[in-house]
Amino acid sequence: MAVFDTPQEAFGALRPACVQLTRAQTVENVARLQAHLAAVSTSALQELQEYVLFPLRFALKVPGPKRERLVQSVVQCISSVLATTCVKKQELLQELFSELCTCLSPPSGSSKPAAVSEELKLAVIQALHTLMHSAYGDVILSLYQPSTLPLLGFAVSLLLGLAEQEKAKQIKISALKCLQVLVLQCDCQEHRHLDEDEAQQCGDLFASFLPGISITLSRVITGDIKQGHKTTVSAIRLFYLLVGLVMADEQLARIPKNKEKLPVKQSRISELMVHRGPDWSKSTAEKLALLLHKMVEFSSVHPHWKVRLELVELVHHLLRNCSQSLADSFSHLLKALVGLVNDENGEVQRRCNEVLQGIAEQRIVAQNRALADVLSENLHSLATALPRLMNSQDDTGKVSTLSLLLGYLKLLGPKINIVLNSVSHLHRLSKALMQVLEMDVTDVKIVEDRRWGCESTCGPSGSLQHGVQKGRCQKKYFRFFTEEKVFQLLQQVCRVLGYYGNLYLLVDRFMGLYGESGMYRKQAAMVLNELIAGAAGMGVDVLQEREISLNMDDLKGSIMSILDEYTDQANWYLITSIDTEEISGEHSVQHSGLTAHPGGACSSVLPSPEPHVTTHTMNSNIWQICVQLEGVGCFAAVLGKEFRLLLLSALYPVLEKAGDKTLLISETALGTLVDICEACGYDSVQTLINENSDYLVNGISLNLRQLAHQPHASQVLDTMLRHSDASLLPLVEDVIQDVLSTLDQTYNNQASTFLRVLHSVMAALVQWFGSSCGEKQQRQTANWRSRTLSQGQQVVTGQEVERFFLDYVRQKQIAEGNLPDTEDEEADEVPPVAKPEPNNSDTEEETLLPSHAQLAKDVMERCIHLLSDRNLRVRLKVLDVLELCVTVLHPHGNHLLPMAHRVWPALVTRLISDDPLAVLRAFKVLCTLAQKCGDFLRQRFSKDVLPKLTNSLLSQAPASARAGPVYSHTLAFKLQLAVLQGLGSLCEKLDMGESDLNKVADACLIYLSAKQPMKLQEAAQSVFLHLMHMDPDNTWLLLNEVCCPHQYEPPHISLRPVKLSGMGKQRNEFTGNVLLLLERLQQLEGATPQAGTQEASPP
């Protein structure tokens, strides 16, 4: 706490020190005074301010050279006095200001600062800073009069020199902050706020310094990056605060056109004053534009985020205060602001978005035609350069460029129609989007990926819908970029255009590009989809609301016109594969002049495609269809339940593509169906199909009668069956009967198309009705096996052995003709009397065959005739359909067995003398038949098929043993593998006899060789595992003849020793697999007694 609280006491304490310093100007005397000042209260020191400052000022004024340490200590002491007191006299403020500046005055004739120590420079700067803050109230304004202009100019030049030329970072930063205080733009809140007239007066005064300050600061800002970010930040802040004051629109608007005449005494001073008239402001704005361009280019890529953040503040401040006077500069300023929206630093991003939001809310661009024109020109230039930039920049540069384009559009907002109404602007922008969005169509995999069979029938439609939702939008590949962020920005560009722009104008323009060239069609469709989404406000990020609200009738009209163009036959039925059937189908549709949806009118027909279709063309066609399908889903999301009115024209074509063989198209179409369900309020795809099935079935029925549309009608039916349930069967039953009738009349021409329909039908029947039957059969088989196993595991007693031999003797007597007594005969005849009753009831049940089973029977009858078709593809499809028919008819044995009898000869022909592909497929059908028909086929299989199979296996074995790793990709290998994998279960299902089992074992034994491919060895092992279940003793003997790992000693000397061919043999190629099988057999035999013992034990 201070010792001297009153001025009298303080004067008595300070007087000796002040007198001593006046007499002798030394560092010690200054330090003594500094020590005494610490003991004086603030109020007392305020009263003695001038008395204390006198010796210190005197020390600075003493003529002659002075030591730097003395000057530094004096300046620091002055600074400490000013820090605790207020300057209340104008003369004292000006004199102190002048004396402090003189401490650093350069030698006469030199423009560089005085060659003094860095400590002294820093002390003087801090003293000036403290002096400006100690000036009381209006006293500070006395420094800002025309008469003090030379003094201010001296201080400004001094501080600018220090900021630019000094190496020490602290001096540079302190000089810039002091200069900021000097121009009355200090960051602190201590200063009194200037009123309008005072700000105008200061603006006039500072206009004289603007050229020098702005040029020097621009050099500091763009200087060596080693100076540190704080120096650059301080320079940027000072620049925009000063420019914002001098070039403020409000001040310039009040400046008279002609300069006022001053009195003669002030005439010389008036020469230093600048008249901020229109000519001066225009000239200054042009020069500032050059400096700003240079500064913005440097600062926008500065590595430190605080510099980029300060650049955002610069743009915000100048746009808010100088939007009229610096209109020409905003080309660069707005470019920098928009470019920083995607800055890597979150703080810069946040502030940038806030500034943009503020610009939009204050309608700065909307109310300023000059700014709107600047943005329009920037947009035109950027659209012109966009293709070149996207082709030359890296992904980071592309993101920056597109962020700039998007920012311009957002800033224009409702004024965007100024750009769109210009033919040149619209042409440039649309062509730029077409070129940038060009897709990469070189990936062959897109064409190769096919949807085989009906693999998606396994799951219910609900799970399908959930799966499709996860990745609904297909990932696209573009020619000029790979980064997903780039595509997202392009989507936003299109959506902002749709949100603010004239929808009819935009749709008309891009529909024109869609029809203009096949090169633009995919891009135009993508843009149209995004335009519609943007117009509806879906997923669009904007800064301000549009001026005119959306008209749903206009939106619906645009969607209908786009939808009609998408589903036009020329744009919907494109060649997407080299499948001859599909190509012929697409050709016939394109030449037929029919639209994609049934009953619709035909639009203009494009020229027919060239006969030679390249992979690139097919890839392009696939992507075009996918983009159009995504568009249909987007339109549904936009219209919501209103889209139900368009289902009549949209649902049928989408279902066609859902059944397409190209995987990408079918997946995209399924995603579109899910979109339609969500938009229209359907619970699932199944509900969507069922509730619209009457219209769809009618369309299928009509199109099946037209040769051109038969393939596509089959795709629709296939999709409906795959994603619906059994309730659909009564609706499509008539259509299926029409298909069967037509097939009877056109076996030679359209068999393949109709077989595709029948395959879809039978696959659906298996899904709807086959699972329950299969489960029932599996339960029966499991029960039978468990009973058999338990019977086999029972402990055999002596009484049972005795009964077995008695039965054996009795049966032998009957066989020799020794009939038993009459009573026994009557007793034996009782069971047959009761048998006809269940047979009669079975017959009555079988006559009432369910509709699905009758359908399967009808289809199976057609398959019998088509099994001998000369076309391999037809035969393969027939075999697939036949397998499904057998599965459906399985519960109805009285019908299945006669059909199996009829199909057998043709099936055997396919197995014995056909293409290997057909043999492979026929063997699969045979395995299914054996599983469903059981021992009904035993004798036929043993006589007609088994010899051929075993001979084939034996003949192919040497080739497979010698083959290398490539052999596993051949058709011969696949056939061998299929036969080996199915042969064991076939023998078990058909309950083959001992001689047949021996043939199978002999044929498969050679495949236990280590020389065979591993998969064939494993398949051969599976055959022997099945044989173990059927005839373990014979299998054990056969394997031991090949390799016997043990010597079997007789239990008694009277018995002969057991001699097997495999005993004593050296290890060979069969040893490994044979030992493995013998071990498995031993495990199987070891498990049986154990289980039997457990069952025999009491509970």
Sequence and secondary structure as in RCSB ss.txt:
>XXXX:A:sequence
MAVFDTPQEAFGALRPACVQLTRAQTVENVARLQAHLAAVSTSALQELQEYVLFPLRFALKVPGPKRERLVQSVV
QCISSVLATTCVKKQELLQELFSELCTCLSPPSGSSKPAAVSEELKLAVIQALHTLMHSAYGDVILSLYQPSTLP
LLGFAVSLLLGLAEQEKAKQIKISALKCLQVLVLQCDCQEHRHLDEDEAQQCGDLFASFLPGISITLSRVITGDI
KQGHKTTVSAIRLFYLLVGLVMADEQLARIPKNKEKLPVKQSRISELMVHRGPDWSKSTAEKLALLLHKMVEFSS
VHPHWKVRLELVELVHHLLRNCSQSLADSFSHLLKALVGLVNDENGEVQRRCNEVLQGIAEQRIVAQNRALADVL
SENLHSLATALPRLMNSQDDTGKVSTLSLLLGYLKLLGPKINIVLNSVSHLHRLSKALMQVLEMDVTDVKIVEDR
RWGCESTCGPSGSLQHGVQKGRCQKKYFRFFTEEKVFQLLQQVCRVLGYYGNLYLLVDRFMGLYGESGMYRKQAA
MVLNELIAGAAGMGVDVLQEREISLNMDDLKGSIMSILDEYTDQANWYLITSIDTEEISGEHSVQHSGLTAHPGG
ACSSVLPSPEPHVTTHTMNSNIWQICVQLEGVGCFAAVLGKEFRLLLLSALYPVLEKAGDKTLLISETALGTLVD
ICEACGYDSVQTLINENSDYLVNGISLNLRQLAHQPHASQVLDTMLRHSDASLLPLVEDVIQDVLSTLDQTYNNQ
ASTFLRVLHSVMAALVQWFGSSCGEKQQRQTANWRSRTLSQGQQVVTGQEVERFFLDYVRQKQIAEGNLPDTEDE
EADEVPPVAKPEPNNSDTEEETLLPSHAQLAKDVMERCIHLLSDRNLRVRLKVLDVLELCVTVLHPHGNHLLPMA
HRVWPALVTRLISDDPLAVLRAFKVLCTLAQKCGDFLRQRFSKDVLPKLTNSLLSQAPASARAGPVYSHTLAFKL
QLAVLQGLGSLCEKLDMGESDLNKVADACLIYLSAKQPMKLQEAAQSVFLHLMHMDPDNTWLLLNEVCCPHQYEP
PHISLRPVKLSGMGKQRNEFTGNVLLLLERLQQLEGATPQAGTQEASPP
>XXXX:A:secstr
  SB SHHHHHHHHHHHHHHHHH   HHHHHHHHHHHTTB HHHHHHTHHHHHHHHHHHHHSSS   HHHHHHHH
HHHHHHHHHS B  HHHHHHHHHHHHHTT   TT  S     HHHHHHHHHHHHHHHHHB GGGGGGGSSGGGHH
HHHHHHHHHHHHHHH   HHHHHHHHHHHHHHTT  SSS S    HHHHHHHHHHHTTTHHHHHHHHHHHHTS G
GG HHHHHHHHHHHHHHHHHHT HHHHHTS SS     GGGHHHHHHS    HHHHHHHHHHHHHHHHHHHHHHT
T SSHHHHHHHHHHHHHHHHH TTTTGGGHHHHHHHHHHGGG SSHHHHHHHHHHHHHHHHTTTTTT HHHHHHH
HHHHHHHHHHHHHHHHHS HHHHHHHHHHHHHHHHHHGGGHHHHHTSHHHHHHHHHHHHHHT B    HHHHH B
  TTGGGSS HHHHHHHHHHT S    BSS   HHHHHHHHHHHHHHHHHS HHHHHHHHHHHHHH TTTHHHHH
HHHHHHHHHHTTSS   SS  SS   HHHHHHHHHHHHHHHTSHHHHS   S  HHHHHHHHHHHHHT  SSTT 
          SS  HHHHHHHHHHHHHHHHHHHHHHHHHGGGGGGGHHHHHHHHHHHHT SBHHHHHHHHHHHHH
HHHHHT SSHHHHHHHTHHHHHHHHHHHHTSGGGHHHHHHHHHHHHHTS GGGHHHHHHHHHHHHHHHHH TTTS
HHHHHHHHHHHHHHHIIIIIHHHHHHHHHHHHHHHHHHHHHHHS   HHHHHHHHHHHHHHHHHHHT    HHHH
HHHHHHHHHSHHHHHHHHHHHHS  HHHHHHHHHHHHHHHHTT S HHHHHHHHHHHHHHHHHHTT HHHHHHHH
HHHHHHHHHHHHSS HHHHHHHHHHHHHHHHHHGGGGHHHIIIIIHHHHHHHHHHHHHHHHH  GGGGGSHHHHH
HHHHHHHHHHHHHHHT  HHHHHHHHHHHHGGGSTTS HHHHHHHHHHHHHHHHH HHHHHHHHHHH   S    
SSTTS     TTTT    TTHHHHHHHHHHHHHHHHHHHHHHHHHHS  
